[in-house]
Amino acid sequence: MHRFKTGVLRTVILLGSLFVVGCCSVPIPAPPGNYSHWNWPIRQQTAEGLCVWRSYLVHVPPAAEAADPLPLVLNFHAAFNNGLLQSLYSGMNRKADEEGFVVVYPDSLGCVWNVTEGETRYGILKLNWNVDDVEFVRLLLDTLQEKLRIDPRRIYATGFSSGGAMSVRLASASARGELGVHKIAAIAPVSAGPVPESGKLQEAYQCPALREDPVPMRMIISNNDKTIAGLQDVSVDDVKRRLLELAADYARANGCAESATARKTGKTGWGVLAETITFSSQDGRRETVLDIFDTGGGSNNGHIWPGPWFGGEFRATDAAWTFFSAHRRPD
């Protein structure tokens, strides 16, 4: 009888140990491939309490087969677009495979991203929902950290137009601690710039938190953005001037000196780099750069993502990744 009780006890202890080991084991990361919200659902609530499901696409490169944590790039689409179109415009899946980083293409709930508080309207048309897109990104990062091996020091954000403005919004959110445990290491808005919290582009961009927790920025714009000019009812020259001012506002908020150095390439033509403006900083974490590409003439609209899809020798995707790979968060 004693041997029987001892045997039963040992069996119970063994089963209990297996249960504990099973519960505490680290989940196996997802293998290389393409994933979406259908694989890893994310639910959120609007300001009115309405439950909504958020959508996104994820591309995991072959480098995920190794054990090393990978960088992550958040790539936000333009207004009236979606993540699939952004993946085509930017061609970033190929770059991710070549360089070994995960890229995710989130979808806005409405037509544009919520880069300021409240609703965004165009006339009587409601362009977005009362939903916190910063919270969506936080939930998305929580999910991706759970499903993949992500390096928390190398999380980056880029985007086109409205999506570019969203990447700047995330830099502010990161500095303010609004992304929970997550931090943004660098941003690269394309055909977009910082948007003041009021939503009025004529006002200055400010974010005092960036001085204490800076986020490097490489901003990419054209010298002839007709889309922004049309939306703001101003000339393309006014758009360029205002975007330059907003870049300077960000540099100042990020702790850069007032001085800036301009380097002109002397090249002209559709989609070629014409000028690079670097705002002075001895701290790499505060680096702020503005690239201006030429459109080859005043009749051409430069509101694009320069590269294979829209044409031009200047590749925004390559420029963004070169910038990202040079910056990581400190330990």
Long-range contacts (C-beta under 8 A, 24 or more apart in sequence): 27-146, 27-147, 29-64, 29-147, 29-148, 29-149, 30-60, 30-64, 30-147, 30-148, 31-60, 31-64, 31-65, 32-60, 32-61, 32-62, 32-63, 32-64, 32-65, 33-60, 34-58, 34-59, 34-60, 35-60, 35-147, 40-143, 40-144, 40-147, 42-136, 42-139, 42-140, 42-143, 44-131, 44-132, 44-135, 44-136, 44-139, 45-131, 46-129, 46-130, 46-131, 47-130, 47-131, 47-132, 48-130, 52-109, 52-129, 52-131, 54-106, 54-107, 54-109, 54-136, 54-139, 54-140, 55-83, 55-106, 55-107, 56-83, 56-104, 56-105, 56-106, 56-107, 56-140, 57-83, 57-84, 57-87, 57-104, 57-105, 58-102, 58-103, 58-104, 58-105, 58-144, 59-87, 59-92, 59-93, 59-96, 59-102, 59-103, 59-104, 60-102, 60-148, 61-96, 61-97, 61-99, 61-100, 61-101, 61-102, 62-97, 62-100, 63-100, 63-101, 64-102, 64-148, 64-149, 67-149, 68-149, 69-149, 69-150, 69-151, 69-152, 70-100, 70-101, 70-102, 70-148, 70-149, 70-150, 70-151, 70-154, 71-100, 71-101, 71-102, 71-150, 71-151, 71-154, 71-155, 71-156, 71-324, 71-325, 72-101, 72-102, 72-103, 72-104, 72-141, 72-144, 72-148, 72-150, 72-151, 72-154, 72-155, 72-156, 73-101, 73-102, 73-103, 73-104, 73-156, 73-157, 73-158, 73-320, 73-321, 73-324, 74-104, 74-106, 74-137, 74-140, 74-155, 74-156, 74-157, 74-158, 74-159, 74-167, 74-170, 75-103, 75-104, 75-105, 75-158, 75-159, 75-163, 76-105, 76-106, 76-108, 76-113, 76-157, 76-158, 76-159, 76-160, 76-162, 76-163, 76-164, 76-166, 76-167, 77-105, 77-106, 77-107, 77-108, 77-159, 77-160, 77-162, 77-163, 78-159, 78-160, 78-161, 78-162, 78-163, 78-191, 79-111, 79-112, 79-127, 79-161, 79-162, 80-111, 80-112, 81-160, 81-163, 82-107, 83-107, 86-159, 86-160, 86-163, 88-309, 89-160, 89-305, 89-307, 89-309, 89-310, 90-158, 90-160, 90-305, 90-307, 90-309, 90-316, 90-317, 91-307, 91-308, 91-309, 91-317, 92-317, 95-317, 95-318, 95-321, 99-321, 99-325, 101-154, 101-321, 102-144, 102-148, 102-150, 104-140, 104-144, 106-136, 106-137, 106-140, 108-133, 108-162, 109-133, 109-136, 112-162, 113-159, 113-162, 113-163, 113-165, 113-166, 113-169, 115-162, 115-165, 115-166, 115-168, 115-169, 115-195, 115-199, 116-195, 116-196, 116-197, 116-198, 116-199, 117-197, 120-199, 133-166, 133-169, 134-169, 134-170, 134-173, 134-178, 134-179, 137-170, 137-173, 137-179, 138-178, 138-179, 138-180, 138-182, 141-179, 141-180, 141-182, 142-180, 142-182, 145-182, 151-328, 152-181, 152-182, 152-183, 152-329, 153-183, 153-185, 153-328, 153-329, 153-330, 153-331, 154-185, 154-324, 154-328, 154-329, 155-182, 155-183, 155-184, 155-185, 155-329, 156-184, 156-185, 156-186, 156-187, 156-188, 156-320, 156-324, 157-184, 157-187, 157-188, 158-187, 158-188, 158-189, 158-190, 158-320, 159-189, 159-190, 159-192, 160-190, 160-191, 160-192, 160-305, 161-190, 161-191, 161-192, 161-227, 161-303, 162-192, 163-192, 164-189, 164-190, 164-191, 164-192, 164-193, 165-189, 165-192, 165-193, 165-194, 165-195, 167-192, 168-192, 168-193, 168-194, 168-195, 168-217, 168-250, 169-195, 171-207, 171-210, 171-215, 171-217, 172-207, 172-209, 172-210, 174-213, 174-215, 175-207, 175-209, 175-210, 175-212, 175-213, 175-214, 175-215, 176-207, 176-209, 177-209, 183-213, 183-329, 184-215, 185-215, 185-216, 185-324, 185-327, 185-328, 185-329, 186-215, 186-216, 186-217, 186-218, 186-323, 186-324, 186-327, 187-215, 187-216, 187-217, 187-218, 188-217, 188-218, 188-219, 188-220, 188-316, 188-319, 188-320, 188-323, 188-324, 189-217, 189-219, 189-220, 190-220, 190-221, 190-305, 190-306, 190-316, 190-320, 191-220, 191-221, 191-222, 191-225, 191-227, 191-228, 191-302, 191-303, 191-304, 191-305, 192-219, 192-221, 193-219, 193-221, 193-243, 193-246, 193-247, 193-250, 194-246, 194-247, 194-249, 194-250, 201-232, 201-242, 201-246, 202-242, 204-245, 204-249, 205-246, 205-249, 205-250, 205-253, 206-249, 206-253, 207-253, 208-253, 210-250, 210-253, 210-254, 210-255, 211-253, 211-254, 211-255, 214-254, 214-255, 214-283, 214-285, 214-286, 215-254, 215-285, 216-254, 216-284, 216-285, 216-286, 216-287, 216-288, 216-323, 216-327, 217-247, 217-250, 217-251, 217-254, 217-287, 217-288, 217-289, 218-289, 218-290, 218-291, 218-319, 218-320, 218-323, 219-243, 219-247, 219-250, 219-288, 219-289, 219-290, 219-291, 220-290, 220-291, 220-293, 220-306, 220-316, 220-319, 220-320, 221-290, 221-291, 221-292, 221-293, 221-302, 222-292, 222-293, 222-294, 222-295, 222-302, 222-303, 222-304, 222-306, 223-274, 223-292, 223-293, 223-294, 223-295, 223-302, 224-295, 224-297, 224-298, 224-300, 224-301, 224-302, 225-301, 225-302, 225-303, 226-301, 226-302, 226-303, 227-301, 227-303, 228-303, 236-298, 240-292, 244-277, 244-290, 247-277, 247-279, 247-288, 247-290, 248-279, 250-288, 251-279, 251-281, 251-286, 251-288, 254-281, 254-286, 254-288, 255-281, 255-283, 255-286, 256-280, 256-281, 256-286, 256-288, 257-281, 267-294, 268-294, 268-296, 269-294, 269-296, 270-294, 270-295, 270-296, 270-300, 270-311, 270-312, 271-295, 271-296, 271-304, 271-306, 271-307, 271-310, 271-311, 271-312, 271-313, 271-314, 272-312, 272-313, 272-314, 273-313, 273-314, 284-326, 284-327, 285-327, 285-330, 287-327, 289-323, 291-319
